[in-house]
Amino acid sequence: MNENSKHSIEQIRDLIFGEQITEYQKMITNLTKECSNLKKRLDTLEKKYQEAIEQLNSENSAKHSESESRRQELLEYIRKVQNEFDHKIEELMEQKVDKSEIGQAFIDWGMKVKKQRI
């Protein structure tokens, strides 16, 4: 098709359909732009969502590690106190100390545990 026949077809189309085609073309162009903008916004929101999820996972992992570390410290402290207690009991059994000394040892041990709470 040459340029003249294209122009003629466009003129005929304009005469038959009038401004409806132009309006439809404008509407389609506007809808296409709006869809493109919505897709960009959706992509941005999806990226922010993924970043938020990654940050939460990272924070939870750090809290879990901190909690596990704290748990290990407490277990170690309990083992230490238990060993001290067992050692004191053995000493008392070997020395055959009277009841007042045993009572005082328990009181001292209790005070020590109370002061060293983590």
Order of alpha helices (4+ residues) and beta strands (2+ residues): alpha-alpha-alpha
